[in-house]
């Protein structure tokens, strides 16, 4: 069976068992502070397990894109060195929400594997939870008895401990005992020598777990206690890549048709052959590199397609590290010095077009982003290699200090293992312990900066239905359902959940509302509203609220109206702007991010060229025209998503939409969007729209910022004021623009004259300095204090002297901007013969000026804070030779 047939067989099987087949959620986790990426099949259903929402059906099945690279499930460093770890992987899963339980789940697992996929029954082993007295959870006798009846051989049932057979998604949340299914894929000769039972969960590459049936019975609280969930659920996950390896009779996930298309293209591009030295051998770095690349390109491409761009923070940084790890392996072992990952995007887009169509729909955009990231890091690699040469050249004990390894990693994005590899080739080693200490200091600092500690929820009223009424009203009576106290770096805050709220929670770029919750005579100030696991969290930084909240009966929630209306105006303006952009720039424009508060609207979109001033003016004119038309808001609630798309609604990649959606319309012929945000009743209430900036934020992504209403008017008034002041300074010329152009041209001409004069002075100075050169031990030495206008001029003078004087050693000092500046330059032959290093010399001299510096072996510079030490530094430079 092909991988496509295997996936289809799974979904068809569970469809026949009454399951609703749902699409995968995006890789990037939304509205869940406990997750950066969806790292399991159940992540998108977490709210249903917690009782915070109602699933669309009691039985569900899907194939979910997952990513495990950080936190508890950190598999990144294993990827490529074995046959079964991956960053991105597919998780086939079936779920029961308060419907069937262990009997059906385990029987269907056995039926699918042995009757549909025809896997050999005598090679399958299962495990059940042995129990844990400390946790108060008993042995899973029920699962044991079910398996005994299905398999008929107790020798293939294994008792597992808490580590292997009690599944928890994180430190808190749903959890429960599980039953794993393992398969032995070894040859018969090996099986005869040792039972597969002895190798279960022993990291053997051919005795692997393929399916896990989790029986969700508990919720882990912040105090580590377990409480029963409102209803029993089933959560199963089967690793698609491992399943394909088993069914297709392969010894490695990478030998299946999931990865082979990609690996074959890598072979063609590199001219190297995969598997010649054994596909399971970690000593063959060619094979490792191809596996790393084939795996990592999937994670990078699909995450970008789901809306997460590479960056230097949070999820974006994780994707950048994965991409750079792949580039590094291609660069070091396959000889790729130009972008190559970008060429693999079409292969993936075609392969997954029927199951994950978002990549095919954005193929050009994703390829462009990856190409720009590759170009940037390949330049960084080259710069890092040069820096490493300097470090090695200055190392006296054949060891690169841990702080320097960290500098290469932190500043140049240079992985420590690459530094170690290059060091070994040159007969050096790295201080791994020092590097880990420096890395830990950074991690501790980051952890401290982001630390947040929450207590368990205090439940005040029962209820799992939460109503948002903010579309119609900005004030509402409600009950407090629960609250918790949270400690953050900024201090303590209370998170309050109401059964009904007019407060909009931050979503889709629109910031959360502020206001008050009035309880009797006390008004609790709400500083922000966030969404977490489908709960609207009202955040207050008021003090000592426990007694007030515990005694609350009916409360009144008030949204701060003035701020809210400005936010709505900016959000509606964003819809109008997007529609206008498509008219002016083309239908390829896709939203890549947005932000609307009461001051500004910021919008990121896919576009590969700068938006010209003329294009911005066109877009601005169209938006203001639609504002003047005073178009009335039209919304369609609970519209089937297929009907909404047919209507022309625009969906944002990376967002998870349900079967029924809310559609926001401002003229069916102009703007139709899927949107859960709040909007003005009619466009006239926006007042005015004005762009204030346009620029690039990433490869293929542009950003604009704009103002509306009073803010836009203030901006226009300020622009006019500045224009009037400029005109006044220029004596109010008839043509202000022409007058400014003439002024710029005059300045440019004068600047060129100044440069000519400065160069003439520099040449005269050079002649004088050449006459001062001394011959010392066969070296032409010059140490002098000079007068030059800039650091660039000092550098130019140093290089010109070296080019004209043979066997040259020079130390030049100058006062530039009131501070001392030094330059040391050494002829290459002198540098080698005398074993001199300009960078080391300038560091020593800089101490006289209370400064520091560095550079190459042949040229280096330094600055300082003590001008009085300049003469001493120059004189010391002469003594060193």
N, C-alpha and C positions, 0 to 999 in steps of 0.2 A: 504493500500500500504506500502511496505517496503521502507526504505530510498533509497535503490538501485533503486527501481522502480520509486520513486518520482524524483530522479535526472535524470534518463533516460527519463522520460516523459517530463521534462523541455527541455532537449537538443533536443529531437525528435520534440517537438512542434516548436521550433525556427528554426530547420533545415527545417521543412516544410514551414516556412515563408521566406526561401531564405537566411538564416544565415550560415556563415562558422563557424563550431565548432572548437575552438582552445584549446590547453592544458593550464593548469594553469602555471603562471610564478612562479619562486621560491619564498619562503617566504621572503628571504633577498633581499632587494631592491638593484639593481645594477645601477651604473652610474646616480644616482639621489641624490644629496646632501640634498634635502629637506626631504627625507624619510630614516628611518633606516630599516623598514620592509614594505612590501606591506600590507597596512592597508585597502584596498578597492579593489573591482573588477576592477575599472578603472585605477589603478595605472600603470599597464603595458602599457596602451594605452595613457598615458599622452602626449607623443610627438605628437600623431596624432591630439589631441585636440588643441595643440599649433601650429600646422602647420609645425612641424619640421620633419615630416616623412609621408610616405604614407602607410595606412593600407593595409593588404593583401586582404581585401574585404570591401565593404561599410556597410555590415551587418555582425556582429560577435556575437557569444554567447559562454559562457563557464561556468565552475565552478572554482572559484579562491580560493586558500588557502590564508587566511588573518590572520594578527596578530595585535592585539591592546593592547598594554601594556604600552606605553610611549607617552609623548607629549600630543597633543590635545585629542586623543581618549584613555584615560588611564582608563581601566576598571578592572585592576588587583585586586584591593582590594574588588571589588564587587563579584568576581568570587567565587562561592561556597555558598555565603550567599543569593543568589536569584536563580531563576530557568532559567534565560535567558541570563546572561552575560557570556562571554567566552573570553579566551585569543586568541586561534586559532579558526577560524570558516570558514565555506565555504560560499562564496557569489556567488549565481547564478546570471548571468547577461546577458543582451542583449544590443547591441550597434548599433547605427546608426551614421556613419561618413558622414554628409552632405547628407543623403538619407531621410528616413522617419523622422517624428517629432511627435508632441504630439498626433495627431489623431490616428495614427496606434499604437503607444506605449501604450496608455491607453486602447484602445480597445482590444489589444492582452493580456494585463494584466488581464482584466476582463474575457476574454474568457478562458484563461488558468486556472484561479482560480476557476471559477464557472462551466465551461463546462467540463474541463479535470479532475481537482482535486475534483470537486463536493462540494466545500465549500459553506455553506449556504449564499445566497445573503443578507439576512436580518441581518446577523451578521458582515457585512463588512462596514467600514467607510473609507472615503478618505479625504484628505486635499489638499488645493491649497494655493499658496502664496497670502497673502492679500495686498502685495505691501509695499514699504518703500520710503517715500518722501525724506529722507536724502540721500539715495543711488540713488535716481532718477529712481527707478524700479517700474513700475505700478502693480496693481492687475492683477493676471493671469486669465483674463476673458476667454481666449480660453480654458484653462484646465477645468475651472468651467463649461462651456457650454458642453464640451465633456462628462464630468462625469454626468451631469444632464440628457443628452440623454441616457447614458448607464444604469444608476441606476434608474432614474425616481423618485427619492426621494431626494429633496434638503436638507432634515433634516439630511441626512447622508453625507453631504459635509461640511467640516469644513474649516474655513479660518485660516491659520497658519501664524505666525510671522516669522521674519528673522531667529530667532534661530532654529525653527523647519522646515521651508520650504524654506530656501535659502541655498543650499549646497555648502560648500567650503572645499577643501581637506587640505588646510593649509593657512598660512598667505599670500601666493601668489599662483597664478596658476589658472587653469580653475574653473569656478563656474557658478551657475545659479539657477533659481527657481526650486522647485521640488514639486512633488505630492506624498504624502505617502499613503500607503494602510494599514489599521489597521483591526484587527479582534477581535471580542469579543468571548472568549472561556469559559465564565462563564456558570454555570448552569442556567436553565430557571427561577428558583425561584429568583436568584439574578438579572437576567435581568429584571424581572417584577418589582423589587423594584427600580432599577436605570438604566437609559439608558446608554449604552456603550459609547455614544457620550460624556458624561460628564467625562469619564475616559480615553479618548484618550490622550496620552502623559502625563499621571499622574503617571507613573511608577507602574501601576497595573500589577501584574504578569500574569493575564489572558486577559488583553486588551492590545494587543501588535502590534507593527508595524511589518509587514512581508515583505513589498516591497516598494522600493522608486524609483520613476521615476524622474531622474534629467535631466533637459533640459539645456544643456551646451550652453550658449549664450555669456558668458563674460569671461574675464581674469582679475584676481585681480592683480594690479601692486604693486610695493613696496611702492608707495606713497598712497596706499589704494584706488586709483581710479579704476573704472571699464571701460574696453574697450571691444567692440564687437569682438568675435572670427571671423576668416575668413569665417567660415561656421557654421551653427547650427548643433548640435549633440545631440544624446540621450544617456544617461548613466543610466542604471537601475541596481539595486542591490536587491536581495531577500535573506534574511538570511535563509540558508538551514535548520539549526537546528530548528528555530522557525516554518518554514513551515512544517517540519515533525511533530512537536508537534501538530500543528493545524489539519493536515490531519489524523494523527493517534489517535486523540482524547485524547491526554494526557494533564496533567496539568503542566508538567515540561519538558523542553528540555531533562533533564537527564533521564526521563522515556521512551524516544524513543529508538528505536533499535540502534541509533547512539552510545549511551553511555552505554546501558544496558549490552552488552557483557563485557565491561571493568569493570563495577561495580560488576558484578557477580563474576569475577575473584578476585577482591579486597575482596569481601565477603568471598570467599573460603580461601584466604591467611590469612585474619585477624581473621576469626572465628566470625565476627560480622555481624549483619543483617542491611541492608540499609532500611530506611523508617519505622522502627518500631515506631519511635517517630514523624512520619510525615515528608514527604520529603520536605515540604515547611518551616519547622521550623528551624530558625537559632540558636535556643537554643540547638538543637541536634548536638553537634560537631562531632559525629560519621558520621551523614549524610553530614555535611559540609565537613568533611575531605574526604569522598569518592567522593563528587562532585569536590572538588579541585583537587584531584589526577586524576580522570577520564578526567578532562579538561586539566590539565597541562601536562600530559604525551603526549598528542597530539601535543601541541605547541613545546615541547622539542624534541620529536622524529622526527617530520617532519622538523624542522629547522636544526637539525644536518644532516638529510638526504639531505637537500638542501645545505650543505656545510658550515654551521656556527657552529663552535665548542664553547662550553662554555669557557669563559675567564673572565678576570677582566676589560675588556674595551668594551665600546660601545655595539654593538649588542650581543657580546659574554657574556657580563655581564648581560644583560637583560635575556638571556636564563638561565644563572646560577641562577639568582634570582628566576625565575619561578620554576626551578628544586628544589631549596632549600626550597621554600615555600611549595611545595608538600611533600618533605621529612619531613619537620617540622610537618605538619599536620599528616602524617603517624606515625611519632615518638611519638607525643604528645597524639593522640586520638585513634590510631588503634594498638598501641603497636609494631610497626615495629622498630626493632633495627638493622636489617641487610638490605642490599639493596633489594628493592621490585619493584621499578619503572621499572627496567630492565626486569622484568618478564612479564611486560605488553606489551612490544614491539612486540612480535609475534602476540598478539591479534589484535593490530592495523594494522600490516603489512598484515595479511590475510584479514581483513575487507576492506581495501582500495586498495588491490592489483590491481583491475581493473581500478580504477580512478586515483590514485596517486602511480604508481608502484615503484617509487624511494625508498620508505621505504622498501618494500619487497626485492628489489635488494641489499640493504645494511643492512639487518636486523641484522646480527651478529655484524657488525661494530658499528651500532647505539646502540645496547644493551650493548656492551662493554664500550663505552664512558659513557653512563648513569651510568653503574655499578661503574666505577671508580669515577665519580663525587659524587655518593651516598656515597661510602666508605669514601671519603675525608670529606664530610660534616658531616657524622655521627661521625667521629672522632672529628671534629670541635665542634659539638654539645656537646660532652662529655667534651671537654676542656673548652668550654664556660660555661657549667654548673658549673664546678669546680671554674672558675674565678668568676662566679656569687655568689657562696658560700662565697668566700673571701670578695667580695664587701659587701654582706649582713652582714657578720660577723663584718665588720669594720664600718657599718652604725650606727650612734647613734640616729637618729631621725626617724627610720622606713621608710626613703625615699631614694631611689637610685637616685643619682644625674644624671641630664641630660647628663653630659659629660661622665659618666660611662655607661649609656645606649647606647650612641653613640659609645663608645669604643667597647662594645660588638657587636654592629652592624657592625662597620667599620673593626675591627680587626678579629672577629670570625665569621662574617657573620650571626650574631645572630639577628633575627628580633625583633624589639622593642615590638611587641605584645606578643611574647613568653616570653621576659624578664618580661613584666607586669603580665602575667599569673602566672609565677613561683613566682614572688614577692608577689602576692596576696595570694597564697597558704601558704606562710610563714608569712603572716600578714604584709607585706610591700607594698609600692606603688612606682611608678616611677615618676620622675619629667618630665612629658610629655612636658611641656612648655620649659624646659631647653634642652630636647632632640631635639625638633623642631628647637630651636635656633642654636644648634650645627650643625644640619643637614643643615639648611639654609646657614650657613657660608660656609660649604663645597660646596653646590650647587652654591652659588654666586661666589666662587672661580673658580669652574669648568666652569660656564657660562662665566666668564670674560676671562678665558684662551682660550675658544673656540669661543669667540664672533667674528662674521663676519657680516659686514653690506654692502649690495650691493645696488647700484642705479639701476634704470630701464635701460634696453638696449637702447642705442642710435642707431636707425635704419638709416643706410647710403644708403643701396641698397636693393631693393626688391629681394626676392628669398627664396624658401624653399628647394632647392636642394643643397646638400653639397657633394663635391666629394673628396675622399681621393686618392691621386696618389702616395703615398709613397712606394708602392710595386715596382714601375718601376723607380722612380726618386726621388732625394733628393733636387730638386729645382723646383719652379714653379711660373709662373705669376698668380696673383689672384686679386680679388676685396675684399675690406673690406665690409662685409655685415652689421655688427653691433659690438658695443663694450659697455662695462660698466666699471665703476670704483668700486672697492671693497676695503673696509677697513677691515684689519685683525689685530690680535694682533701684528704681525711682521711689520705692516705698510700698505701702500697703494699699490694696484696692479691693472693693467688693464687686462680685459678679452676680447680678440679679436677673432671674428669669421670671417673666410674667406670662400668664395664660393668654393675654391679649395685649398687643402693643401697637402704637402708632409710630414708634421709633424705627427708622430704616437702619438696618445693620450693614456695615461696610461690605459691599459686594460689587463685582463687575466694574471696579474703578471708582464708583461713587462712595464717598466717605460716609461714615456712620453719623446719625443724628446726635445732637446734644439736647439737654433740657432738664426737666425735673420729674421726680416721682414724689407725689405729695401723699403723705400718710398722716392723717389727722392735721395737726398744726405744724408738722415737720416736713420740710421740702428737701429731699435728697437730690443733690446735684449730679446729673449724669454727664460725664465728661466725654463719653464715646459709646458707640454701640457696635459690637462685633458679632459675626456669625460663627458658631462653633458646633459642628455636628448637627446642623439644622436647628440649633437653638439660638434665639436672639439674646445676646448677653449684654445687659445694660451695665456699664462700668462706672462706678462711683469711687472717688478718692476721699470722700468724707470719712470721718473717724467714728469709731465705736457705734456701728449701726446694728449690732446683733439684737439688742433689746427691741429697738424700733421695728426691725423686720420680723422678729419672732412674734410680736403682738399685732402685726398688720392684719387687717381683714380686707376691706376694699381700699384700693389705692387709686389715685388719678395720675396718669402718665401724660405729661405735657411736652411736646416737642418745641424747641426754640424756633419760632416761626420765621423770623427775618433771615436767619442763616439758612434754614431749610429751603426757603424760596430761591435764594441765590444759588444754592447747590442744584436745585431742579432746573433753573435757567441754564446753568452751565452744562448739565447733562443733556437737555434737549438740544442745545446748540451743538453738542458733539454729534448727535444724530444728523442734524442738518448739514454739518460740516462733512461728515463721511459721505453722505449722498452727493454733495457738491463736488467733493474730491473725485468721486467715480465719474462724474460728468466731465470734469476738466482733465484728469490724469489718466482715466481708464478704469475698466472693471476689474483689473488685477489688484486694486487696492483692497487690502485685508487688514482688519484691526489686529495689532500685536500687543496692545496694552493701552490703558487709559486711566486718567485720574481726574476726578471732579470734586472740588470743594467749593467753599463760598467765595474764593478769590479768583480761581483760574480753572480752565479746562486744559488738560494735557493729553495728547493723543499720539500714539506710536502706530505706524502703519508700514506695510511692505511696499517699497518703492526703491528702485536702484539708481536714482539720480536725484540731485538736489532739486527741490521745488523752486522754480524761479520766482522772482518778485512779481512778474506778470501773471504767472499761474496762481500765486497766492492772492493777488488782487481779484482775479476772476472768481476764485472760490469764495472769497470774502463778500464780493458783490452778490453772488447767488444766495448765500446765507442771509444777508441783510434783506434781500428781496423777499425771501420766504418769511422773514420776521415781519416785514411790513404787510404781507398778505394775511397775517393773523390767523394762520391755519389752526383749526380746532383739533385737539388731541383725540384720536380714536384708539381704543384698546380692544383687543379680542382675547378673552380669558379662557383658559382650558381648551384651546384649539388643538386638535391633533397635529403633531409636528409635521406630518407629511402635507397636510393642508396648508400649514403656515409656509413651508418651503415653496409649495406650488404658488402661493400668493406673492412670492418674491421676497420673503423674509430672509434677512442675512444672518447666518449663524457664525459664531466666533469659534475658530479652531482651538481646541484645548479646553472648551467648556463642555460639561456633561449636561445634556438636556433630557428631560423625561419624555414620555409619550405624549404628554399634553403641555402646552407652552403658553406664555403670555406674549402677545404681539402688540408692539407699539407702532402706530401709524400716524405720520404727518403728511397727508396727501398720498393716496395709494400709488400715484404715479411718480412720487418723489422719494419718500423715506418709509420703508417697512422693515422693522427690526425685531428680532427676538430679544426681549429685555424684561428684566424684573425690577428695574429701577423706577424712581419717581420722576414725574415730568410736569412742566407747566401745562395748564388747561388749554392754552393757545399760544402760538409762537410770538405774538405781539408782546407778551409779558417779558420776553428776553430783552427787548429794548434795542440793543445794538451789539454788534459782533466785531471784534478787532483782533487780528493776529499780532503777536508780539515777538515770536521767534520761530525759526525753522532750522533743523540741523540733523546730524546723523547720530544715532545711539548704538548702532551695531551694523554689521554687514547686511545690506539690503533692507535696513529698517531706518525710517526717518521719524523725527518727532517735531510736532508743532505745539505751540502754546498760544492760547487766545484768552481774551477777556470779554465779558459781556456786561450789559447794563451800565451801572454807575462806574464800575472799574474801567470799562472801555471808554466811557466819556472822559474820565480823569486822564487816561493815557493820551487821548487825542488832544486834550487841553494842554498837557505837559509838552507834547511834541510841538504844538504851535508856539508855546512859550519859548522853548529852546530855539526854534526857528527864528522867532522875532529877535531874540538876544544875539544870535549869530549875525542876522542882518544889521542890527545896530552896531556891532563891533566892526563890521565891514562898511560902515557909513551908508547903509540902506541902498545897496546898488539896485539898478532896475532889473537885472537878471542875477538873482542870488546864486543859482547853481553855477552859472558861468564864472562868477567872481570866485567861488570856492575852487573850481577847477584851475583857474589861473594861479591862485595862491599855492595849490599843491604842486603845480608845474614849476613855479618859482622856487619852492622849497627843494624840490628834487634837483634842480639845476645847481643851487647853492651847495647842496650836500655833495654832489659830484666834485665841485671845485674844492671843497674842504678835504675830501678823500685824496685828491691829487696832491694838495699841499702837504697833507700828513704823510703821504707816501714819500714825497720828496725829502721831508725832514727825516723820515725813517732811513732812507738810503744814505743821507749825509751822516746820520748817527752810526750806521753800520760801518762806513769807511773809517770813522774815528775809532770805533771799537776794534776793528781789525788791526789797527796800529798798536793797540794795547795788548795784543795776544802775546803770552809768554810760552816759551818752550821749556817744559819740565819733564825730564825723563822720557823724551821722545814724544810727548803729548803736547798739543797746542791748547793752552789753558787760558780761559777768559772768565774773570769774575768781576762783575760791575753792577753798580746801581745806575739805572737809566730812567729817562723821562719819556713815557709813551702814554697815549690817550686811553688805551683799553687793554684788557687781557688778550684779546685777539691780536692786537698789534705786538704785544710782548712775544706771543707764540710765533707770529710771522718773522719777527726779528731773529729769534732763536734758530728757526729752521734755515733762514737765509744765511746766517753765519755758519752753520754746520755745512751747508752746501758749498760754501766758498773756501772754508778752511779745513784742510785735511787733518785727520787724527784729532778731532776737536772735542774738547770737554768744556762746557760753558755753564756758569751759574749767573743768571740775570735776575736782578730785583728791581721792583718799581713800586711807587705809591700810586694806587689807582682807587679813586673814590674815597680817599682818606684812609685806606687800609693797605697793609703790605701784601705784595704778591711776588712769588718766586717761580722761576722756571729753570729746570735742569735738563740739559740736552747733551747726549753723548754719541759720538761717532760709533757706528756698528762694530768696526774693527777694534776700537779701543774698549768697547763694552765687553767683547769676547775675550780679548787678550788680558785685560786687567780684572775680569770678572766683576764688572761694575753694574749696578742696577739703579737707574735714575729714580724709580719709584721709591726704593729703600732710602736713597740719599736724601730726597726731598722731604721724606717723613722725619728724618733726623734733623734736618735744617729747620723745619717748621716749628720745632720745639722752642727755638730761640724767639719766635714771634708769637708764642702761645697759640699755635694753629695746627693744622694738619693738612695732609694732601696725599697724592699718590699718582700712579700712572703706569706707563709702559716701561720696559727696561731701558729704552733709548730716549724717552721724553716723559717728563712728569711735572706737575705744577702743585703749588701749595698756597694757601692763604692764611692769614692770622689776624689777631686782634691787637697786637702790640707793635705799633709802627716803629718804636724805638729799637726793636730787636732785628730790624731788617738788615742793618749794616753788619751785625754780629753773624747773622745767618749767612750772608754773602761771604764774609771772611772765613767762616767755618767750612763753607763749600770748597774754598781753595785749599784749606789744610787737609781735607780728606783725600786729595789727590797726591 
